[in-house]
Amino acid sequence: MRSLTPLRWLLLGGGLLFVGAMLPLLMVLGVLEPTFLLSFLSFAASTGGFITGFVGIALYGSHMRG
């Protein structure tokens, strides 16, 4: 199994943030039916993406220092 590099952490976080932003947009536009589970998944993706991206930034900073 390959380890997650700082760039992969950042890409994963960005992807989760994108999903966390698109799900509510699709619910507001009426493409998806808003349910509690879908709203919770959207919140979890957004929060998880933020945390994952923050970890990626921290790892990138420590990686650049040496």
Biopython code that builds the backbone (N, CA, C, O; Angstrom):
import numpy as np
from Bio.PDB.StructureBuilder import StructureBuilder

atoms = [
    (1, "MET", "N", (0.842, -1.179, 0.000)),
    (1, "MET", "CA", (0.000, 0.000, 0.000)),
    (1, "MET", "C", (0.887, 1.242, 0.000)),
    (1, "MET", "O", (1.827, 1.344, 0.788)),
    (2, "ARG", "N", (0.586, 2.163, -0.870)),
    (2, "ARG", "CA", (1.366, 3.392, -0.948)),
    (2, "ARG", "C", (0.936, 4.342, 0.158)),
    (2, "ARG", "O", (-0.235, 4.420, 0.528)),
    (3, "SER", "N", (1.934, 5.068, 0.675)),
    (3, "SER", "CA", (1.607, 6.025, 1.724)),
    (3, "SER", "C", (1.040, 7.296, 1.098)),
    (3, "SER", "O", (1.265, 7.588, -0.077)),
    (4, "LEU", "N", (0.314, 8.027, 1.898)),
    (4, "LEU", "CA", (-0.271, 9.276, 1.428)),
    (4, "LEU", "C", (0.754, 10.393, 1.546)),
    (4, "LEU", "O", (1.208, 10.719, 2.643)),
    (5, "THR", "N", (1.109, 10.971, 0.420)),
    (5, "THR", "CA", (2.012, 12.108, 0.415)),
    (5, "THR", "C", (1.205, 13.361, 0.752)),
    (5, "THR", "O", (-0.025, 13.328, 0.707)),
    (6, "PRO", "N", (1.873, 14.459, 1.086)),
    (6, "PRO", "CA", (1.127, 15.690, 1.371)),
    (6, "PRO", "C", (0.232, 16.128, 0.218)),
    (6, "PRO", "O", (-0.858, 16.651, 0.447)),
    (7, "LEU", "N", (0.676, 15.922, -1.012)),
    (7, "LEU", "CA", (-0.156, 16.287, -2.159)),
    (7, "LEU", "C", (-1.417, 15.439, -2.221)),
    (7, "LEU", "O", (-2.493, 15.944, -2.543)),
    (8, "ARG", "N", (-1.292, 14.170, -1.920)),
    (8, "ARG", "CA", (-2.474, 13.292, -1.926)),
    (8, "ARG", "C", (-3.447, 13.664, -0.808)),
    (8, "ARG", "O", (-4.663, 13.605, -0.993)),
    (9, "TRP", "N", (-2.911, 14.046, 0.354)),
    (9, "TRP", "CA", (-3.777, 14.521, 1.440)),
    (9, "TRP", "C", (-4.559, 15.742, 0.981)),
    (9, "TRP", "O", (-5.763, 15.845, 1.219)),
    (10, "LEU", "N", (-3.858, 16.682, 0.311)),
    (10, "LEU", "CA", (-4.519, 17.897, -0.159)),
    (10, "LEU", "C", (-5.569, 17.595, -1.221)),
    (10, "LEU", "O", (-6.657, 18.172, -1.198)),
    (11, "LEU", "N", (-5.253, 16.695, -2.153)),
    (11, "LEU", "CA", (-6.226, 16.335, -3.190)),
    (11, "LEU", "C", (-7.440, 15.624, -2.599)),
    (11, "LEU", "O", (-8.571, 15.873, -3.016)),
    (12, "LEU", "N", (-7.210, 14.754, -1.643)),
    (12, "LEU", "CA", (-8.327, 14.072, -0.982)),
    (12, "LEU", "C", (-9.207, 15.066, -0.230)),
    (12, "LEU", "O", (-10.435, 14.989, -0.287)),
    (13, "GLY", "N", (-8.571, 15.994, 0.469)),
    (13, "GLY", "CA", (-9.332, 17.020, 1.181)),
    (13, "GLY", "C", (-10.124, 17.905, 0.239)),
    (13, "GLY", "O", (-11.277, 18.238, 0.515)),
    (14, "GLY", "N", (-9.506, 18.291, -0.881)),
    (14, "GLY", "CA", (-10.215, 19.104, -1.870)),
    (14, "GLY", "C", (-11.388, 18.362, -2.484)),
    (14, "GLY", "O", (-12.445, 18.947, -2.721)),
    (15, "GLY", "N", (-11.205, 17.074, -2.740)),
    (15, "GLY", "CA", (-12.306, 16.272, -3.283)),
    (15, "GLY", "C", (-13.469, 16.154, -2.316)),
    (15, "GLY", "O", (-14.631, 16.249, -2.710)),
    (16, "LEU", "N", (-13.147, 15.947, -1.050)),
    (16, "LEU", "CA", (-14.211, 15.867, -0.044)),
    (16, "LEU", "C", (-14.923, 17.210, 0.122)),
    (16, "LEU", "O", (-16.142, 17.254, 0.284)),
    (17, "LEU", "N", (-14.164, 18.299, 0.080)),
    (17, "LEU", "CA", (-14.790, 19.619, 0.163)),
    (17, "LEU", "C", (-15.702, 19.865, -1.030)),
    (17, "LEU", "O", (-16.776, 20.450, -0.888)),
    (18, "PHE", "N", (-15.272, 19.415, -2.210)),
    (18, "PHE", "CA", (-16.096, 19.576, -3.410)),
    (18, "PHE", "C", (-17.407, 18.795, -3.274)),
    (18, "PHE", "O", (-18.479, 19.313, -3.587)),
    (19, "VAL", "N", (-17.314, 17.559, -2.810)),
    (19, "VAL", "CA", (-18.522, 16.749, -2.606)),
    (19, "VAL", "C", (-19.412, 17.394, -1.548)),
    (19, "VAL", "O", (-20.635, 17.426, -1.686)),
    (20, "GLY", "N", (-18.783, 17.907, -0.490)),
    (20, "GLY", "CA", (-19.548, 18.552, 0.575)),
    (20, "GLY", "C", (-20.229, 19.829, 0.124)),
    (20, "GLY", "O", (-21.201, 20.255, 0.747)),
    (21, "ALA", "N", (-19.747, 20.449, -0.937)),
    (21, "ALA", "CA", (-20.395, 21.654, -1.462)),
    (21, "ALA", "C", (-21.425, 21.326, -2.546)),
    (21, "ALA", "O", (-22.430, 22.026, -2.674)),
    (22, "MET", "N", (-21.184, 20.272, -3.323)),
    (22, "MET", "CA", (-22.083, 19.934, -4.423)),
    (22, "MET", "C", (-23.377, 19.278, -3.943)),
    (22, "MET", "O", (-24.438, 19.510, -4.521)),
    (23, "LEU", "N", (-23.299, 18.476, -2.908)),
    (23, "LEU", "CA", (-24.517, 17.811, -2.428)),
    (23, "LEU", "C", (-25.594, 18.801, -1.982)),
    (23, "LEU", "O", (-26.749, 18.643, -2.377)),
    (24, "PRO", "N", (-25.265, 19.815, -1.173)),
    (24, "PRO", "CA", (-26.323, 20.776, -0.818)),
    (24, "PRO", "C", (-26.826, 21.565, -2.025)),
    (24, "PRO", "O", (-28.010, 21.891, -2.108)),
    (25, "LEU", "N", (-25.924, 21.870, -2.959)),
    (25, "LEU", "CA", (-26.357, 22.584, -4.158)),
    (25, "LEU", "C", (-27.366, 21.751, -4.946)),
    (25, "LEU", "O", (-28.387, 22.267, -5.401)),
    (26, "LEU", "N", (-27.077, 20.473, -5.100)),
    (26, "LEU", "CA", (-28.010, 19.599, -5.821)),
    (26, "LEU", "C", (-29.322, 19.427, -5.067)),
    (26, "LEU", "O", (-30.372, 19.253, -5.685)),
    (27, "MET", "N", (-29.273, 19.473, -3.745)),
    (27, "MET", "CA", (-30.514, 19.384, -2.967)),
    (27, "MET", "C", (-31.338, 20.658, -3.121)),
    (27, "MET", "O", (-32.563, 20.593, -3.226)),
    (28, "VAL", "N", (-30.681, 21.813, -3.135)),
    (28, "VAL", "CA", (-31.407, 23.075, -3.291)),
    (28, "VAL", "C", (-32.021, 23.178, -4.683)),
    (28, "VAL", "O", (-33.135, 23.679, -4.835)),
    (29, "LEU", "N", (-31.301, 22.707, -5.696)),
    (29, "LEU", "CA", (-31.811, 22.765, -7.068)),
    (29, "LEU", "C", (-32.906, 21.733, -7.336)),
    (29, "LEU", "O", (-33.568, 21.792, -8.373)),
    (30, "GLY", "N", (-33.101, 20.801, -6.423)),
    (30, "GLY", "CA", (-34.158, 19.810, -6.580)),
    (30, "GLY", "C", (-33.732, 18.570, -7.335)),
    (30, "GLY", "O", (-34.570, 17.732, -7.666)),
    (31, "VAL", "N", (-32.442, 18.435, -7.614)),
    (31, "VAL", "CA", (-31.956, 17.242, -8.312)),
    (31, "VAL", "C", (-31.958, 16.050, -7.367)),
    (31, "VAL", "O", (-32.313, 14.940, -7.763)),
    (32, "LEU", "N", (-31.567, 16.276, -6.128)),
    (32, "LEU", "CA", (-31.592, 15.245, -5.099)),
    (32, "LEU", "C", (-32.623, 15.615, -4.041)),
    (32, "LEU", "O", (-32.794, 16.787, -3.705)),
    (33, "GLU", "N", (-33.296, 14.612, -3.529)),
    (33, "GLU", "CA", (-34.266, 14.859, -2.464)),
    (33, "GLU", "C", (-33.523, 15.052, -1.143)),
    (33, "GLU", "O", (-32.747, 14.186, -0.741)),
    (34, "PRO", "N", (-33.751, 16.167, -0.473)),
    (34, "PRO", "CA", (-33.029, 16.387, 0.784)),
    (34, "PRO", "C", (-33.531, 15.466, 1.897)),
    (34, "PRO", "O", (-34.692, 15.529, 2.300)),
    (35, "THR", "N", (-32.648, 14.628, 2.373)),
    (35, "THR", "CA", (-32.952, 13.749, 3.494)),
    (35, "THR", "C", (-31.947, 14.029, 4.607)),
    (35, "THR", "O", (-30.925, 14.679, 4.389)),
    (36, "PHE", "N", (-32.249, 13.535, 5.783)),
    (36, "PHE", "CA", (-31.342, 13.725, 6.908)),
    (36, "PHE", "C", (-30.006, 13.043, 6.642)),
    (36, "PHE", "O", (-28.953, 13.614, 6.927)),
    (37, "LEU", "N", (-30.035, 11.836, 6.101)),
    (37, "LEU", "CA", (-28.811, 11.094, 5.826)),
    (37, "LEU", "C", (-27.939, 11.824, 4.803)),
    (37, "LEU", "O", (-26.726, 11.933, 4.983)),
    (38, "LEU", "N", (-28.548, 12.316, 3.745)),
    (38, "LEU", "CA", (-27.795, 13.028, 2.721)),
    (38, "LEU", "C", (-27.229, 14.338, 3.264)),
    (38, "LEU", "O", (-26.105, 14.713, 2.930)),
    (39, "SER", "N", (-27.989, 15.025, 4.086)),
    (39, "SER", "CA", (-27.488, 16.247, 4.709)),
    (39, "SER", "C", (-26.332, 15.944, 5.656)),
    (39, "SER", "O", (-25.356, 16.692, 5.703)),
    (40, "PHE", "N", (-26.436, 14.866, 6.402)),
    (40, "PHE", "CA", (-25.363, 14.485, 7.305)),
    (40, "PHE", "C", (-24.120, 14.077, 6.539)),
    (40, "PHE", "O", (-23.010, 14.433, 6.936)),
    (41, "LEU", "N", (-24.278, 13.339, 5.448)),
    (41, "LEU", "CA", (-23.132, 12.951, 4.625)),
    (41, "LEU", "C", (-22.452, 14.169, 4.016)),
    (41, "LEU", "O", (-21.226, 14.217, 3.913)),
    (42, "SER", "N", (-23.237, 15.135, 3.619)),
    (42, "SER", "CA", (-22.679, 16.369, 3.081)),
    (42, "SER", "C", (-21.871, 17.103, 4.143)),
    (42, "SER", "O", (-20.767, 17.574, 3.870)),
    (43, "PHE", "N", (-22.410, 17.200, 5.337)),
    (43, "PHE", "CA", (-21.694, 17.840, 6.434)),
    (43, "PHE", "C", (-20.418, 17.079, 6.774)),
    (43, "PHE", "O", (-19.369, 17.684, 6.995)),
    (44, "ALA", "N", (-20.509, 15.755, 6.816)),
    (44, "ALA", "CA", (-19.341, 14.939, 7.147)),
    (44, "ALA", "C", (-18.259, 15.064, 6.077)),
    (44, "ALA", "O", (-17.074, 15.123, 6.405)),
    (45, "ALA", "N", (-18.646, 15.104, 4.807)),
    (45, "ALA", "CA", (-17.669, 15.261, 3.730)),
    (45, "ALA", "C", (-16.993, 16.623, 3.804)),
    (45, "ALA", "O", (-15.783, 16.733, 3.606)),
    (46, "SER", "N", (-17.760, 17.641, 4.085)),
    (46, "SER", "CA", (-17.195, 18.984, 4.181)),
    (46, "SER", "C", (-16.244, 19.102, 5.369)),
    (46, "SER", "O", (-15.149, 19.647, 5.236)),
    (47, "THR", "N", (-16.654, 18.599, 6.516)),
    (47, "THR", "CA", (-15.808, 18.655, 7.704)),
    (47, "THR", "C", (-14.566, 17.779, 7.536)),
    (47, "THR", "O", (-13.457, 18.192, 7.875)),
    (48, "GLY", "N", (-14.759, 16.585, 7.017)),
    (48, "GLY", "CA", (-13.623, 15.695, 6.777)),
    (48, "GLY", "C", (-12.658, 16.248, 5.744)),
    (48, "GLY", "O", (-11.446, 16.077, 5.875)),
    (49, "GLY", "N", (-13.177, 16.905, 4.724)),
    (49, "GLY", "CA", (-12.315, 17.518, 3.724)),
    (49, "GLY", "C", (-11.501, 18.659, 4.287)),
    (49, "GLY", "O", (-10.333, 18.831, 3.938)),
    (50, "PHE", "N", (-12.118, 19.441, 5.160)),
    (50, "PHE", "CA", (-11.392, 20.538, 5.799)),
    (50, "PHE", "C", (-10.258, 20.005, 6.666)),
    (50, "PHE", "O", (-9.134, 20.504, 6.609)),
    (51, "ILE", "N", (-10.560, 18.987, 7.470)),
    (51, "ILE", "CA", (-9.543, 18.420, 8.360)),
    (51, "ILE", "C", (-8.440, 17.743, 7.547)),
    (51, "ILE", "O", (-7.257, 17.912, 7.845)),
    (52, "THR", "N", (-8.817, 16.986, 6.529)),
    (52, "THR", "CA", (-7.827, 16.313, 5.694)),
    (52, "THR", "C", (-6.945, 17.306, 4.964)),
    (52, "THR", "O", (-5.733, 17.109, 4.875)),
    (53, "GLY", "N", (-7.531, 18.364, 4.444)),
    (53, "GLY", "CA", (-6.742, 19.398, 3.783)),
    (53, "GLY", "C", (-5.809, 20.101, 4.747)),
    (53, "GLY", "O", (-4.677, 20.424, 4.389)),
    (54, "PHE", "N", (-6.263, 20.339, 5.953)),
    (54, "PHE", "CA", (-5.417, 20.977, 6.957)),
    (54, "PHE", "C", (-4.237, 20.083, 7.317)),
    (54, "PHE", "O", (-3.120, 20.571, 7.491)),
    (55, "VAL", "N", (-4.477, 18.776, 7.431)),
    (55, "VAL", "CA", (-3.392, 17.826, 7.691)),
    (55, "VAL", "C", (-2.413, 17.834, 6.519)),
    (55, "VAL", "O", (-1.201, 17.786, 6.725)),
    (56, "GLY", "N", (-2.927, 17.894, 5.301)),
    (56, "GLY", "CA", (-2.056, 17.958, 4.128)),
    (56, "GLY", "C", (-1.187, 19.199, 4.123)),
    (56, "GLY", "O", (-0.012, 19.129, 3.763)),
    (57, "ILE", "N", (-1.744, 20.333, 4.515)),
    (57, "ILE", "CA", (-0.956, 21.568, 4.585)),
    (57, "ILE", "C", (0.117, 21.443, 5.657)),
    (57, "ILE", "O", (1.253, 21.866, 5.440)),
    (58, "ALA", "N", (-0.217, 20.873, 6.806)),
    (58, "ALA", "CA", (0.767, 20.693, 7.874)),
    (58, "ALA", "C", (1.884, 19.741, 7.448)),
    (58, "ALA", "O", (3.055, 19.994, 7.729)),
    (59, "LEU", "N", (1.528, 18.654, 6.775)),
    (59, "LEU", "CA", (2.532, 17.716, 6.299)),
    (59, "LEU", "C", (3.415, 18.326, 5.224)),
    (59, "LEU", "O", (4.617, 18.065, 5.174)),
    (60, "TYR", "N", (2.822, 19.127, 4.375)),
    (60, "TYR", "CA", (3.602, 19.797, 3.341)),
    (60, "TYR", "C", (4.590, 20.781, 3.955)),
    (60, "TYR", "O", (5.730, 20.874, 3.501)),
    (61, "GLY", "N", (4.172, 21.509, 4.971)),
    (61, "GLY", "CA", (5.057, 22.439, 5.654)),
    (61, "GLY", "C", (6.211, 21.733, 6.331)),
    (61, "GLY", "O", (7.351, 22.190, 6.248)),
    (62, "SER", "N", (5.933, 20.619, 7.007)),
    (62, "SER", "CA", (7.015, 19.880, 7.658)),
    (62, "SER", "C", (7.920, 19.204, 6.642)),
    (62, "SER", "O", (9.117, 19.042, 6.881)),
    (63, "HIS", "N", (7.352, 18.810, 5.506)),
    (63, "HIS", "CA", (8.136, 18.184, 4.437)),
    (63, "HIS", "C", (9.101, 19.187, 3.814)),
    (63, "HIS", "O", (10.230, 18.830, 3.477)),
    (64, "MET", "N", (8.676, 20.422, 3.660)),
    (64, "MET", "CA", (9.522, 21.448, 3.041)),
    (64, "MET", "C", (10.628, 21.910, 3.991)),
    (64, "MET", "O", (11.675, 22.370, 3.535)),
    (65, "ARG", "N", (10.416, 21.797, 5.290)),
    (65, "ARG", "CA", (11.445, 22.202, 6.251)),
    (65, "ARG", "C", (12.592, 21.206, 6.290)),
    (65, "ARG", "O", (13.716, 21.555, 6.650)),
    (66, "GLY", "N", (12.310, 19.988, 5.927)),
    (66, "GLY", "CA", (13.389, 19.014, 5.903)),
    (66, "GLY", "C", (13.036, 17.846, 6.697)),
    (66, "GLY", "O", (13.825, 16.907, 6.798)),
]
sb = StructureBuilder()
sb.init_structure("model")
sb.init_model(0)
sb.init_chain("A")
sb.init_seg("    ")
for serial, (resi, resn, name, xyz) in enumerate(atoms, 1):
    if name == "N":
        sb.init_residue(resn, " ", resi, " ")
    sb.init_atom(name, np.array(xyz, "f"), 0.0, 1.0, " ", f" {name:<3s}", serial, name[0])
structure = sb.get_structure()
